[in-house]
Each structure stands twice: as structure tokens, then as C-alpha cells.
Amino acid sequence: MTSVVIVGSGFTGFTCARRLERILRRHDADVDVTIVSPVDYMLYTPLLPDVAGGVVDPRFVTIPLANGLPNVRMVRGRVEAVDFDGKSLRYTDPENRSRELSWDRLVLTPGSVTRLFDIPGLAEYGRGLKSPAEALYLRDHLLEQLELANIDDDAQRIEARRTVVIVGASYSGTELAAQLRALADRAAHQMGFDPASVRFLLLDMADQVMPEVGEKLGASAMRVLRERGIEVRLGTTLQEVHDDHVVLSDGSRVDARTVAWVAGVTGAPLIADLGLDTERGRLKVDTRLTVPGHPHVFAAGDAAAVPDLTKPGTITPPTAQHATRQAKVLARNVAASLGYGSSKKYKHHDMGLVVDLGPHYAVANPLNVHLSGWPAKVVTRAYHLYAIPRSVNRWAVSLAYLTEAVFDRQVVSIGLSTREDANFATSEGISMPKAR
């Protein structure tokens, strides 16, 4: 039997597997489709800020592979190496056993990891937003610090506990700042202290907040952030991170005990180990998503440098929108390589972005129509409910949105994610649990 192995269960891997299985089933093809992933779910990452802010339960942003891909074989493991000549790969399972898997077609969609810089203390004291563990940790850690500040007797420690530093003013970092601000405001009312005493500092080296949505909507978002007490410093980033303070690139010191790093992504570590050509940490592919020199190997999503035919000389940005659309073309082209249908080039049409800025506000530019406030909020939430690939999850997230509209946010630090669970390496699937 012919085998297709897909590496990774993110937006691209999941969507490709589902679409490919349907194409092959229509042709009654004798092809086995296998997906290899360190986790047994597809993560809807755009709602991680809502998880961190206490709006959405983390279960509802995960799509179980067993439910979402019932006719696709699922293998739990982290791919370590690929033998292109022998058409096999080696992976490590959750009990650290090394195993091999053969393939006739290989689809590389391992996704991305948080892009870190050589900033002293960042890996130890900073946390990202690429996994449920990180989102839960940020929520619980912030609430714990606010609770501790309420009983502390040292003014400097109190200030540090009530200060949050977020690096990255793209849409993910901006959404995170807005959602944590709303959570902190509610916690302040519940605990009986002034919400204004909680300081939020949003940093970015860019000269505009969320350049992806354009100057007009970026200015609108900046206004909302400032109205909500979020201090934005552009042209500024971190120089050092310590357990109780950070040093900024301008040399200033800020006492803070919560540091979130949401400053971009790079291709998964596997890409660098393949011995293939890369561009900006992403695997080079052609317009049909094939790896040059390897006609039976395909790649797309955050881990691939996909040429942008609408902007010659550039590659597509690592966004969920591109990942999902590339996956559909990917499935078609893999099927075509097996003799089922015809292949096509990947060319996208920008549908715009949606950015949730917390209670009662959002910005969006669907089909280049600029929206802000309540209209954008409705469009933003409707888009997410449409894009989540499972009806049960849509229903659960809808109820979460309704609950937030009617009741106050629940302020509780459950402690489900530890500092170790949420460190960059563990959260991004670089490391896997050791056998017990």
C-alpha cells in the first residue's frame, strides 16, 4: 500500500490530512495517510490570548485528532531525522523509544516555534504564547502575583508583582495585552485594590502597533490600548530579564515579575536538521509546495518559505490564514503526485485580519473593509467560530463568549501549568515527557 506521512498536526498538517483523505476516498485510492505529531490534537492558536485572559477553556481550542481525522492513522511522536534516499523517518515516542516509519510521499508541516534572541534571562524568566500550557501559566502566574501583592508589605515587590511586560505588538501580543488587562481589572475589583495600580508595558521594535492591519486600524488599536492603561513603547525591546525586573534596550529598569515574549516565530528545529536549503529558518519550496530536488517531498505552513506570487521576491508570512489555505493546495498536489487530479500553484488572496482587543472592542479589515469597535468585535468572533474546525468546539466557544457577555470573568488561579511545563522548549514540543 502507498503511504503518505504528514509531519505535524498544526493548521497545515491537520487541514492537509483531512482534505487529502477526502480526495483519496472519492477516488477509492489504496493509500494510507499517517500523521506524526508530539501531541494528539490540532491547536487553534488564535484563541490562546482568550485562554490566557480567562475567557475560553483550553480544552475548547484543541481539536482531538481522533475526532477530527477519524480515517487518518495517528502516530504520537517527535520526528528526529529523515532519510530522503531510503524514504523513511525516525521519530521518538512519548516513552523516548526510537522508531522508524517508511513513506512514499512525505509532507513536512512541523510548524514554528517562538523566535528567541540571545537575551540574558529570557529563556528562564520569560514565557511565550504558543501552547495551552503557556497560556494557562500566564493566567495563573499573573493572578498569583496579584494575590501576593495584596498581602505584601514591601512597596518595590508590590510594584513588581503588579507589573506585566509583554514584548511583541503584533496581533498576538496586542491581543494578549488586552485580555490580561481585562483579567487584571476584574481581579483588582474582586481583591479590593485600584486597577490602575497594575501596570502593563507593551514593547516592540516596530514603529507601529500591529502593522499587519494598516496604519488607520493600528492607530485605532493604539488609542484603545492607551485608554485601557496599557503603556506602549515602540522602538524598544528587552536587554536583560531577571526574576524581579527587566532592563530595556534604552537602559531603563522596570520592576516586573510577569514577562511574556510574543515577538515572532521561526521554523521548527527539525527544519535545520534536514540538510536542505532554507530561507529565514524556513524550508525552501517551489510554488507547488514541493521541495526542490525531492519531487516526493512537500512542505507548507510556518516551517516553509512559500513564494508569494502576489508579491514577487517575497515569501508568505507565517499566519494561520496562509497555513490553512496552503494546506488545501498541499493536499491537492500530494494527491496529484499519486495520480489523482492535477496540481496547482499556491496563490492567495488576502482576506484581511481580525484582532480582538478585549471587552467590547476589536479591529478588523475583512476584504479590506476597515472596522473597529462593536462591528469589528462581531466580525472577529464570527470568524473564529467559523474557522474552528469542529462543531463541538464552536459550540463551547460560543457559550464562553455568551458567558463573558453576561457574567464577570472568573478570577481563579488553578495551578494546572507549572513554570517547567510552560518553558519555551517544553511548550513548543521540542522536548517530550520522559518515560515513567
GUVEX-612509 format. One record per residue (C-alpha): z, x, y. Coordinates in Angstrom, 3 decimals. Layout:
% residues N
- up; east; north
- Z; X; Y
...
This chain:
% residues 436
- up; east; north
- 0.000; 0.000; 0.000
- -0.824; 1.193; 3.521
- 2.252; 1.834; 5.627
- 2.832; 1.674; 9.365
- 6.068; 3.240; 10.603
- 7.355; 2.420; 14.078
- 9.998; 4.727; 15.559
- 12.362; 2.938; 17.936
- 13.440; -0.681; 18.466
- 13.312; -0.968; 22.240
- 10.944; -3.217; 24.185
- 7.845; -1.364; 22.963
- 8.802; -0.860; 19.335
- 10.147; -4.382; 18.886
- 7.204; -6.125; 20.569
- 4.659; -3.942; 18.793
- 6.232; -4.641; 15.389
- 6.300; -8.384; 15.972
- 2.740; -8.578; 17.293
- 1.349; -6.226; 14.621
- 2.977; -8.185; 11.804
- 1.373; -11.377; 13.085
- -2.081; -9.772; 13.322
- -1.845; -8.366; 9.798
- -0.566; -11.662; 8.419
- -3.561; -13.501; 9.904
- -5.866; -11.125; 8.046
- -3.771; -11.277; 4.869
- -3.617; -7.483; 5.036
- -1.787; -5.472; 2.396
- 0.116; -3.364; 4.952
- 3.810; -2.603; 5.057
- 5.362; -2.394; 8.547
- 8.646; -0.471; 8.890
- 10.728; 0.061; 11.999
- 13.165; 3.012; 12.133
- 15.966; 2.860; 14.677
- 19.535; 4.156; 15.153
- 20.583; 0.571; 15.948
- 19.795; -2.752; 14.297
- 18.829; -4.595; 17.472
- 16.475; -4.659; 20.426
- 18.386; -4.363; 23.714
- 17.357; -6.442; 26.727
- 18.324; -3.730; 29.214
- 17.589; -5.630; 32.480
- 20.753; -7.693; 31.933
- 23.110; -4.738; 31.431
- 24.286; -4.996; 35.084
- 25.276; -8.607; 34.289
- 27.250; -7.340; 31.297
- 28.998; -4.738; 33.437
- 29.759; -7.384; 36.046
- 31.344; -9.750; 33.525
- 28.638; -12.438; 33.775
- 26.960; -12.117; 30.361
- 28.478; -11.317; 26.966
- 26.940; -8.135; 25.457
- 26.031; -9.975; 22.254
- 23.563; -12.100; 24.187
- 21.481; -9.149; 25.440
- 20.906; -7.824; 21.917
- 18.188; -9.235; 19.660
- 19.012; -8.599; 15.961
- 16.036; -7.045; 14.192
- 16.786; -9.065; 11.069
- 16.305; -12.279; 13.078
- 13.604; -11.136; 15.475
- 11.461; -9.317; 12.893
- 12.001; -11.182; 9.601
- 8.846; -9.805; 7.954
- 9.299; -6.199; 9.054
- 11.274; -3.698; 6.990
- 14.174; -2.255; 8.981
- 15.470; 1.284; 8.354
- 18.659; 2.335; 10.134
- 18.434; 5.966; 11.160
- 17.598; 8.561; 13.791
- 14.270; 10.360; 13.352
- 14.738; 14.140; 13.429
- 11.278; 15.556; 12.699
- 7.691; 14.538; 11.982
- 5.231; 16.262; 9.637
- 1.833; 15.280; 11.020
- -0.194; 17.070; 8.355
- 1.841; 15.637; 5.481
- 2.148; 12.216; 7.152
- 5.890; 11.960; 6.705
- 9.018; 11.991; 8.831
- 12.630; 12.948; 8.308
- 15.490; 10.804; 9.557
- 19.278; 10.823; 9.357
- 21.009; 7.625; 8.298
- 24.379; 6.392; 9.670
- 26.205; 8.350; 6.939
- 24.489; 11.588; 8.018
- 22.273; 11.733; 4.954
- 18.807; 13.211; 5.469
- 15.947; 11.066; 4.169
- 12.154; 11.077; 4.247
- 9.621; 8.356; 4.896
- 5.846; 8.538; 4.480
- 3.333; 6.826; 6.758
- -0.374; 6.150; 7.138
- -0.026; 5.155; 10.786
- 2.807; 6.381; 12.980
- 3.894; 4.609; 16.172
- 6.209; 6.636; 18.411
- 8.271; 4.403; 20.687
- 11.705; 6.085; 20.769
- 12.239; 5.044; 24.384
- 14.082; 7.010; 27.026
- 17.473; 8.491; 27.785
- 19.302; 8.917; 31.059
- 17.899; 11.809; 33.046
- 20.761; 14.176; 33.770
- 20.830; 17.140; 36.117
- 22.939; 20.258; 35.923
- 25.760; 18.787; 37.994
- 29.193; 20.152; 37.041
- 31.372; 17.428; 35.529
- 28.690; 14.721; 35.442
- 28.375; 14.521; 31.642
- 32.162; 14.479; 31.272
- 33.239; 12.085; 34.022
- 30.099; 10.080; 34.803
- 28.763; 7.129; 32.826
- 25.283; 5.631; 32.602
- 23.876; 2.150; 32.036
- 21.569; 2.379; 29.032
- 23.701; 0.695; 26.366
- 26.179; -2.166; 25.871
- 28.923; 0.437; 25.340
- 28.302; 1.929; 28.775
- 28.170; -1.477; 30.467
- 31.409; -2.590; 28.812
- 33.107; 0.698; 29.613
- 32.198; 0.469; 33.306
- 33.558; -3.080; 33.484
- 36.794; -2.296; 31.651
- 37.324; 1.037; 33.401
- 36.899; -0.460; 36.868
- 39.295; -3.319; 36.145
- 41.816; -0.922; 34.633
- 41.672; 1.282; 37.722
- 42.188; -1.717; 39.998
- 45.182; -2.819; 37.918
- 46.675; 0.674; 38.042
- 46.098; 0.918; 41.784
- 48.076; -2.283; 42.234
- 51.217; -0.641; 40.817
- 50.651; 2.946; 42.020
- 52.808; 4.454; 44.764
- 50.528; 7.326; 45.792
- 48.112; 6.491; 48.616
- 45.483; 9.059; 47.606
- 45.458; 7.912; 43.974
- 45.240; 4.282; 45.068
- 42.199; 5.095; 47.195
- 40.546; 6.960; 44.323
- 41.207; 4.117; 41.876
- 39.657; 1.642; 44.324
- 36.514; 3.710; 44.951
- 33.302; 3.367; 42.946
- 30.426; 5.835; 43.302
- 27.022; 4.786; 41.964
- 24.089; 7.191; 42.011
- 20.636; 5.631; 41.927
- 19.446; 2.986; 44.407
- 16.532; 1.826; 42.288
- 16.743; -1.720; 40.946
- 19.145; -0.934; 38.075
- 21.628; 0.973; 40.234
- 21.407; -1.570; 43.038
- 21.967; -4.470; 40.645
- 24.919; -2.630; 39.119
- 26.484; -2.048; 42.538
- 26.095; -5.728; 43.447
- 27.544; -7.004; 40.169
- 30.518; -4.612; 40.145
- 31.197; -5.505; 43.773
- 31.379; -9.195; 42.825
- 33.673; -8.356; 39.893
- 35.949; -6.265; 42.117
- 36.135; -9.022; 44.739
- 37.223; -11.534; 42.135
- 39.741; -9.057; 40.685
- 41.205; -8.488; 44.159
- 41.763; -12.215; 44.662
- 43.344; -12.521; 41.227
- 45.578; -9.468; 41.676
- 46.518; -10.212; 45.254
- 45.096; -7.370; 47.333
- 42.417; -7.098; 50.030
- 38.882; -6.932; 48.541
- 37.859; -4.729; 51.478
- 40.163; -2.003; 50.156
- 37.743; -1.489; 47.252
- 35.062; 0.942; 48.385
- 31.581; 1.062; 46.900
- 29.312; 4.005; 47.642
- 25.640; 3.837; 46.550
- 23.775; 7.163; 46.707
- 20.122; 8.101; 46.346
- 17.893; 10.981; 47.415
- 15.145; 8.493; 48.386
- 14.645; 7.251; 51.924
- 14.724; 3.565; 50.930
- 16.669; 1.269; 48.639
- 14.503; 0.018; 45.771
- 11.130; 1.430; 46.847
- 9.614; -0.474; 43.895
- 9.842; -3.805; 45.763
- 8.332; -2.595; 49.030
- 9.689; -1.914; 52.493
- 10.316; -5.529; 53.506
- 12.327; -6.535; 50.436
- 14.015; -3.141; 50.355
- 15.278; -3.741; 53.892
- 16.462; -7.213; 52.857
- 18.364; -5.751; 49.922
- 19.912; -3.102; 52.165
- 21.152; -5.792; 54.531
- 22.760; -7.768; 51.695
- 24.409; -4.675; 50.237
- 25.947; -3.781; 53.577
- 27.108; -7.350; 54.185
- 28.932; -7.189; 50.857
- 30.706; -3.999; 51.781
- 28.568; -1.566; 49.794
- 28.051; 1.679; 51.685
- 24.565; 3.112; 51.118
- 23.851; 6.795; 51.705
- 20.219; 7.801; 51.364
- 19.115; 11.411; 51.068
- 22.417; 12.118; 49.333
- 23.477; 12.737; 45.738
- 26.281; 14.379; 43.765
- 27.085; 18.071; 43.818
- 30.189; 18.015; 41.595
- 32.119; 15.397; 39.619
- 35.846; 15.638; 38.833
- 38.270; 13.243; 37.189
- 39.639; 12.035; 40.541
- 36.948; 12.897; 43.108
- 33.319; 13.816; 43.684
- 31.682; 16.300; 46.023
- 28.466; 15.060; 47.630
- 25.354; 17.099; 48.358
- 26.309; 17.182; 52.038
- 29.549; 18.937; 51.086
- 31.853; 15.970; 51.732
- 34.575; 14.951; 49.281
- 35.137; 11.371; 48.118
- 38.207; 10.457; 46.078
- 36.920; 8.269; 43.236
- 37.720; 7.563; 39.604
- 34.664; 5.489; 38.695
- 31.269; 7.236; 38.750
- 28.059; 5.603; 37.473
- 24.855; 7.617; 37.135
- 21.742; 5.401; 37.184
- 19.278; 7.928; 38.577
- 16.239; 7.705; 36.346
- 15.200; 8.305; 32.757
- 13.272; 10.806; 30.665
- 11.671; 10.632; 27.222
- 13.925; 10.596; 24.145
- 14.882; 14.069; 22.802
- 12.616; 13.583; 19.763
- 9.552; 13.939; 22.005
- 10.407; 17.522; 22.955
- 10.772; 18.475; 19.277
- 7.356; 17.251; 18.113
- 5.374; 20.262; 19.334
- 2.874; 18.002; 21.122
- 1.697; 18.037; 24.729
- 3.993; 16.292; 27.210
- 3.924; 15.331; 30.859
- 7.188; 14.994; 32.766
- 9.095; 14.816; 29.493
- 6.838; 12.105; 28.066
- 4.306; 12.394; 25.233
- 0.688; 12.572; 26.375
- -1.562; 9.794; 25.097
- -5.029; 8.543; 25.960
- -5.926; 5.162; 27.424
- -5.939; 3.610; 23.930
- -2.381; 4.886; 23.355
- -3.465; 7.425; 20.738
- -2.005; 10.936; 20.663
- -4.858; 13.426; 21.322
- -5.817; 15.297; 18.153
- -3.940; 12.831; 15.946
- -6.025; 9.639; 15.525
- -3.414; 8.035; 13.273
- -0.520; 8.593; 15.669
- 0.174; 6.236; 18.567
- 2.770; 6.181; 21.332
- 3.739; 3.985; 24.278
- 6.660; 2.861; 26.393
- 9.136; 5.091; 28.214
- 8.507; 8.010; 25.850
- 4.751; 8.129; 26.524
- 2.765; 9.345; 29.536
- 0.305; 6.451; 29.566
- -2.573; 6.899; 32.061
- -2.522; 4.284; 34.820
- -6.116; 3.087; 35.114
- -5.276; 1.216; 38.317
- -4.150; 4.493; 39.953
- -6.329; 7.306; 38.563
- -4.489; 10.562; 38.041
- -1.078; 8.940; 37.602
- 0.926; 7.627; 34.649
- 2.592; 4.255; 34.307
- 6.267; 4.062; 35.318
- 8.940; 3.612; 32.608
- 9.670; -0.080; 33.153
- 10.306; -2.974; 30.774
- 7.227; -4.711; 32.126
- 4.933; -1.843; 31.134
- 6.733; -1.309; 27.831
- 6.169; -4.917; 26.751
- 2.539; -5.030; 27.803
- 1.717; -1.671; 26.281
- 3.284; -2.857; 23.034
- 0.781; -5.698; 22.738
- -2.166; -3.356; 23.219
- -0.497; -0.896; 20.861
- -0.260; -3.488; 18.088
- -3.892; -4.430; 18.555
- -5.052; -0.806; 18.436
- -2.979; 0.079; 15.381
- -4.435; -2.945; 13.579
- -7.940; -1.914; 14.690
- -7.398; 1.565; 13.234
- -6.764; -0.158; 9.893
- -9.974; -2.169; 10.165
- -8.583; -5.392; 11.605
- -10.058; -6.273; 15.000
- -11.133; -3.994; 17.842
- -9.172; -1.615; 20.045
- -8.889; -1.725; 23.826
- -7.693; 0.432; 26.704
- -4.364; -0.256; 28.373
- -4.825; -1.535; 31.897
- -2.082; -3.512; 33.571
- -1.913; -5.951; 36.449
- 1.303; -5.649; 38.404
- 3.245; -8.925; 38.185
- 5.957; -7.756; 40.569
- 9.676; -7.131; 40.149
- 12.836; -9.226; 40.257
- 16.201; -7.820; 41.354
- 19.494; -9.720; 41.068
- 21.913; -8.846; 43.886
- 24.953; -10.735; 42.706
- 26.226; -14.192; 43.715
- 23.658; -16.402; 45.472
- 21.140; -13.664; 46.238
- 18.186; -11.782; 44.798
- 14.893; -10.278; 45.921
- 11.604; -10.644; 44.076
- 7.876; -10.150; 44.599
- 6.158; -12.146; 41.827
- 2.379; -11.888; 42.174
- 3.012; -10.079; 45.486
- 4.781; -13.106; 46.974
- 7.894; -11.780; 48.731
- 11.008; -13.862; 48.091
- 14.671; -13.391; 48.918
- 17.873; -15.429; 48.756
- 18.113; -18.535; 46.578
- 14.353; -18.851; 45.835
- 14.339; -15.281; 44.533
- 17.539; -15.963; 42.572
- 15.889; -18.882; 40.782
- 12.753; -16.849; 40.033
- 14.807; -13.862; 38.850
- 16.917; -15.804; 36.405
- 13.987; -17.893; 35.198
- 12.046; -14.708; 34.496
- 14.856; -13.198; 32.436
- 15.269; -16.385; 30.428
- 11.541; -16.373; 29.742
- 11.412; -12.677; 28.857
- 14.327; -12.597; 26.392
- 12.549; -12.735; 23.005
- 14.828; -15.142; 21.139
- 15.736; -18.775; 21.820
- 19.398; -18.401; 20.815
- 19.840; -15.586; 23.325
- 18.086; -17.599; 26.041
- 20.452; -20.488; 25.402
- 23.531; -18.260; 25.525
- 22.450; -16.508; 28.735
- 21.643; -19.891; 30.309
- 25.189; -21.047; 29.560
- 26.549; -17.808; 31.032
- 24.616; -18.412; 34.249
- 25.838; -22.019; 34.382
- 29.418; -20.938; 33.765
- 29.226; -18.416; 36.602
- 27.872; -21.090; 38.946
- 30.747; -23.488; 38.198
- 33.742; -21.237; 37.469
- 35.156; -17.952; 38.732
- 34.273; -14.797; 36.845
- 36.665; -13.877; 34.085
- 38.604; -10.761; 35.030
- 39.804; -9.062; 31.858
- 39.704; -5.505; 30.518
- 39.335; -5.916; 26.760
- 39.005; -2.218; 25.906
- 36.160; -2.606; 23.414
- 34.413; 0.575; 24.569
- 36.212; 3.896; 24.884
- 35.264; 6.851; 27.076
- 33.857; 8.586; 23.986
- 31.847; 5.514; 22.960
- 30.228; 5.437; 26.391
- 29.393; 9.103; 26.927
- 25.724; 9.756; 27.594
- 24.888; 11.269; 24.185
- 26.560; 8.609; 22.046
- 25.389; 5.643; 24.086
- 21.777; 6.731; 24.060
- 21.548; 7.169; 20.304
- 21.295; 10.948; 20.444
- 24.333; 11.091; 18.194
- 25.173; 8.736; 15.367
- 28.528; 7.832; 13.809
- 29.783; 10.220; 11.159
- 30.353; 9.008; 7.621
- 33.809; 7.687; 6.875
